[in-house]
């Protein structure tokens, strides 16, 4: 059951935040935007792998909350906003509701 909660949380993050970034296309963007898109896609790919490696749903929640305000995440979030792509901050409430629904403590 616990691994199912972790899987559901990771799938939620992938669907709501990470997939839109990974599926974004460079066509119609300036050279600077293309570079920024490549950088955020590289960072997002690493984020997906990191979240998939966590051992529990509690680890997923703890690290999600940490990523909301970490300095490296703030730069990625700013780049995502500039590219009109979703950020973790934008899905925070939905993520916390999902964690709560699964019985995972969302406070840190």
Secondary structure, 3 states (H helix, E strand, C coil): CHHHHHHHHHHHHHHHHHHHHHHCCCCCCCHHHHHHHHHHHHHHHHHHHHHHHCCCHHHHHHHHHHHHHCHHHHHHHHHHHHCCCCCCHHHHHHHHHHHHHCCCCCCC
